[in-house]
Amino acid sequence: MEQNKVSLTELDASNWYECCQLNVSKEQEAFIESNAISIAQSKFETTLRLYGISLNEKIVGFLMFNTVKEELEGYWIYRIMIDKNYQGKGIAKLAVQLLISRIAELPDANKVIVGYHPDNQAAHHLYTSIGFVDNGDRFGKEMAVIKNLE
Protein backbone atom coordinates (compact mmCIF):
# COMPACT_ATOMS: atom_id res chain seq x y z
CA MET A 1 0.00 0.00 0.00
CA GLU A 2 1.39 3.37 -0.96
CA GLN A 3 1.67 5.79 1.94
CA ASN A 4 0.26 8.69 -0.07
CA LYS A 5 -3.08 6.88 -0.26
CA VAL A 6 -3.43 6.81 3.55
CA SER A 7 -3.90 10.10 5.39
CA LEU A 8 -5.15 11.50 8.68
CA THR A 9 -8.15 13.81 8.56
CA GLU A 10 -8.98 15.91 11.61
CA LEU A 11 -12.49 15.14 12.85
CA ASP A 12 -14.97 17.98 12.54
CA ALA A 13 -18.67 18.62 11.96
CA SER A 14 -18.43 17.32 8.39
CA ASN A 15 -17.02 13.85 9.11
CA TRP A 16 -17.56 12.81 12.74
CA TYR A 17 -20.72 10.85 11.95
CA GLU A 18 -18.92 8.92 9.22
CA CYS A 19 -16.48 7.70 11.90
CA CYS A 20 -19.40 6.63 14.09
CA GLN A 21 -20.54 4.31 11.30
CA LEU A 22 -17.28 2.34 11.29
CA ASN A 23 -17.16 -1.04 13.02
CA VAL A 24 -14.57 -3.60 14.03
CA SER A 25 -15.25 -7.34 13.81
CA LYS A 26 -17.32 -9.04 16.52
CA GLU A 27 -14.11 -10.63 17.91
CA GLN A 28 -12.54 -7.19 18.37
CA GLU A 29 -15.50 -5.42 20.01
CA ALA A 30 -14.37 -6.40 23.51
CA PHE A 31 -11.03 -4.65 22.99
CA ILE A 32 -12.12 -1.14 22.02
CA GLU A 33 -14.74 1.47 22.85
CA SER A 34 -17.03 2.63 20.07
CA ASN A 35 -15.97 5.68 18.10
CA ALA A 36 -19.07 7.50 19.34
CA ILE A 37 -17.97 7.03 22.96
CA SER A 38 -14.48 8.22 22.08
CA ILE A 39 -15.87 11.33 20.40
CA ALA A 40 -18.00 12.04 23.47
CA GLN A 41 -14.97 11.52 25.73
CA SER A 42 -13.05 14.16 23.77
CA LYS A 43 -15.68 16.77 24.63
CA PHE A 44 -14.80 16.40 28.32
CA GLU A 45 -11.06 15.73 27.98
CA THR A 46 -10.14 18.67 25.80
CA THR A 47 -6.50 17.69 25.25
CA LEU A 48 -7.59 14.70 23.15
CA ARG A 49 -7.30 14.98 19.37
CA LEU A 50 -9.38 12.94 16.95
CA TYR A 51 -8.62 11.92 13.39
CA GLY A 52 -10.29 9.89 10.74
CA ILE A 53 -7.99 7.54 8.89
CA SER A 54 -8.59 7.99 5.18
CA LEU A 55 -7.79 5.69 2.30
CA ASN A 56 -8.02 7.54 -1.01
CA GLU A 57 -10.00 10.28 0.79
CA LYS A 58 -12.61 7.83 2.18
CA ILE A 59 -12.66 7.52 5.98
CA VAL A 60 -12.01 3.90 6.89
CA GLY A 61 -10.68 4.25 10.44
CA PHE A 62 -10.45 6.36 13.54
CA LEU A 63 -7.80 7.34 16.04
CA MET A 64 -7.52 9.45 19.16
CA PHE A 65 -4.48 10.60 21.11
CA ASN A 66 -3.62 12.96 23.94
CA THR A 67 -1.66 16.15 23.28
CA VAL A 68 -0.25 16.28 26.81
CA LYS A 69 2.10 13.81 28.45
CA GLU A 70 0.62 11.32 30.88
CA GLU A 71 1.74 8.18 32.69
CA LEU A 72 5.23 6.97 31.83
CA GLU A 73 6.06 10.53 30.71
CA GLY A 74 4.86 10.02 27.15
CA TYR A 75 2.13 10.89 24.71
CA TRP A 76 -0.60 8.26 24.64
CA ILE A 77 -2.52 6.92 21.67
CA TYR A 78 -5.96 6.19 23.13
CA ARG A 79 -7.73 4.59 20.19
CA ILE A 80 -6.99 3.27 16.78
CA MET A 81 -9.38 1.24 14.73
CA ILE A 82 -9.85 0.27 11.11
CA ASP A 83 -13.30 -0.70 9.83
CA LYS A 84 -13.66 -4.46 9.49
CA ASN A 85 -14.01 -4.14 5.70
CA TYR A 86 -10.56 -2.51 5.38
CA GLN A 87 -8.47 -4.51 7.85
CA GLY A 88 -5.42 -6.48 6.81
CA LYS A 89 -4.30 -3.96 4.18
CA GLY A 90 -1.57 -2.19 6.17
CA ILE A 91 -3.70 0.92 6.74
CA ALA A 92 -3.34 0.91 10.53
CA LYS A 93 0.45 0.65 10.34
CA LEU A 94 0.70 3.61 7.97
CA ALA A 95 -1.78 5.62 10.07
CA VAL A 96 0.18 5.00 13.29
CA GLN A 97 3.41 6.02 11.54
CA LEU A 98 1.75 9.24 10.35
CA LEU A 99 0.47 9.89 13.87
CA ILE A 100 3.89 9.27 15.41
CA SER A 101 5.29 11.93 13.06
CA ARG A 102 2.69 14.40 14.34
CA ILE A 103 3.31 13.49 17.98
CA ALA A 104 7.06 13.95 17.44
CA GLU A 105 6.35 17.65 16.82
CA LEU A 106 4.76 18.11 20.27
CA PRO A 107 6.78 19.68 23.12
CA ASP A 108 9.45 17.40 24.60
CA ALA A 109 8.18 14.41 22.63
CA ASN A 110 10.51 11.55 23.44
CA LYS A 111 8.12 8.59 23.52
CA VAL A 112 4.72 7.41 22.39
CA ILE A 113 2.71 4.95 24.45
CA VAL A 114 -0.29 2.83 23.64
CA GLY A 115 -2.29 0.53 25.87
CA TYR A 116 -4.17 -2.53 24.74
CA HIS A 117 -5.58 -5.78 26.10
CA PRO A 118 -2.95 -8.56 26.12
CA ASP A 119 -5.33 -10.89 24.24
CA ASN A 120 -5.58 -8.46 21.31
CA GLN A 121 -3.18 -10.22 18.96
CA ALA A 122 -3.85 -7.84 16.07
CA ALA A 123 -2.80 -4.87 18.22
CA HIS A 124 0.25 -6.77 19.46
CA HIS A 125 1.37 -7.53 15.92
CA LEU A 126 0.75 -3.95 14.77
CA TYR A 127 2.66 -2.22 17.55
CA THR A 128 5.54 -4.71 17.54
CA SER A 129 5.97 -4.21 13.79
CA ILE A 130 6.35 -0.45 14.33
CA GLY A 131 8.92 -0.83 17.10
CA PHE A 132 6.87 -0.49 20.28
CA VAL A 133 8.39 -2.41 23.20
CA ASP A 134 6.70 -4.06 26.18
CA ASN A 135 8.63 -3.13 29.34
CA GLY A 136 6.10 -4.83 31.61
CA ASP A 137 3.99 -1.73 32.32
CA ARG A 138 0.38 -2.58 33.15
CA PHE A 139 -2.65 -0.37 33.77
CA GLY A 140 -5.66 -2.36 34.91
CA LYS A 141 -6.47 -4.90 32.23
CA GLU A 142 -4.22 -3.26 29.66
CA MET A 143 -0.56 -3.52 28.88
CA ALA A 144 1.32 -0.40 27.82
CA VAL A 145 3.93 -0.54 25.08
CA ILE A 146 6.40 2.24 24.35
CA LYS A 147 8.09 3.59 21.24
CA ASN A 148 11.04 5.85 21.93
CA LEU A 149 11.36 8.70 19.46
CA GLU A 150 14.81 9.39 18.08
Residue, then its C-alpha position, 0 to 999 in steps of 0.5 A: m500500500e502506498q503511503n500517499k493513499v493513507s492520510l489522517t483527517e482531523l475530525d470535525a462537523s463534516n465527518w464525525y458521523e462517518c467515523c461513528q458508522l465504522n465497526v470492528s469485527k465481533e471478535q474485536e468489540a471487547f477490545i475497544e470502545s465505540n468511536a461515538i464514545s471516544i468522540a463524546q470523551s473528547k468533549f470532556e477531555t479537551t486535550l484529546r485529538l481525533y482523526g479519521i484515517s482515510l484511504n483515497e479520501k474515504i474515511v475507513g478508520f479512527l484514532m484518538f491521542n492525547t496532546v499532553k504527556e501522561e503516565l510513563e512521561g509520554y504521549w498516549i494513543y488512546r484509540i486506533m481502529i480500522d473498519k472491518n471491511y478494510q483490515g489487513k491492508g496495512i492501513a493501521k500501520l501507515a496511520v500510526q506512523l503518520l500519527i507518530s510523526r505528528i506526535a514527534e512535533l509536540p513539546d518534549a516528545n521523546k516517547v509514544i505509548v499505547g495501551y491494549h488488552p494482552d489478548n488483542q493479537a492484532a494490536h500486538h502484531l501492529y505495535t511490535s511491527i512499528g517498534f513499540v516495546d513491552n517493558g512490563d507496564r500494566f494499567g488495569k487490564e491493559m498492557a502499555v507498550i512504548k516507542n522511543l522517538e529518536 
